[in-house]
């Protein structure tokens, strides 16, 4: 059992660029949703419209300007959770979050 765990832990994911982008988008979506659920006890799924990646910018489209303001206040925690997920997947991606 221990050997199997070591082999799985040492295996690196080899993702195509499309799958990396999909993983990043999913990580951003889930991190934002999770932080708002934990910190504000709010399900924000209905406010998120889309996530788009342009170079090193992650553009998050929402349908509530007040949500954008709240997200900016929680940005350090959101980025921290996203970075943890990317690190586990061994994806190196420096980014800036932009809310629209």
N, C-alpha and C positions, 0 to 999 in steps of 0.2 A: 504494500500500500504506500509506503513511504517513497519508494523508488518511482512509482507511478506519479505521485504528487510532484516530485522533483522534475520529472520529465515534462509534465504539463506546465509547471511554473517556468521552466526555462525555454519553452517554445514561444517564439515570437510570431505575432500575427503578421501575415503578409497581405496587406489590403491594397487593392487597386486605388487609384486616385478617387474614383467615383465612390467607392465604399468608404474611404477616409472622409470625404465630404459629407456623406450621409451619416456617418458616425458622429462627426462634429455637430451637425445640425440637430441630431437626436439628443446628443449630450447637452447642448444649449437649451433646447426645449424642456427636457426633463429637469435640468438644474434650476431653471427659472421657476418651473411649476413646483418643484420640491421646496425651494427656499420660501416662496410665497405661502405654501401650505404650512410650513413649520413656523415661520416668523409672523405671518399675518392671519393664519387660519383661513386662507382664502383660496378657492380653486379658480385659477386664472385661465383655465383652458379656453373659456369662451372669449377671452380678450386677445389671445395670441392668434395672429392670422398666418404669418409665415416667417421663415428664417432663410436668409439668403447670405451667401459668402462671396465677397468680392475682395480678392487678394487677402489682406490681413484684417479686413473689416467684416464683422458679423452684423448684418442688418436685421433687426427684429421689428416686424410690422405688427402693430396692434390696432385695436379699434377704440382705445380709450387713452386720451392724453394724460389723464391723471395716473394711469398705470405706468406710463413712461417715467413720470416723476418719481413714483415709488420705487421702480426698478433701478433708477439711478442711485437712489439712497442705499439700496441693497447690493449695488454692483460688485463691491469687493467680495462679498460672500458668494455671489453668483459665479464670479470669475474663479474663485477658489475651488468651488465644487466642479466646475467645468475642467479646470486644470488637473484636478485629481483623476477624473475619468480619462482624460487624454493621456495622462502619465501611465495609468494602468494599461492602456492599450498601446503604449509606446509610440504615441503620435506627438511629434514636435510641431506645435502651431502657436505662434505668437499672434494675439488678436486684440481687437478693440471692439467693444459692444456699442452699437448705435441703435437707438430706438426711434421709430417713425410711426 
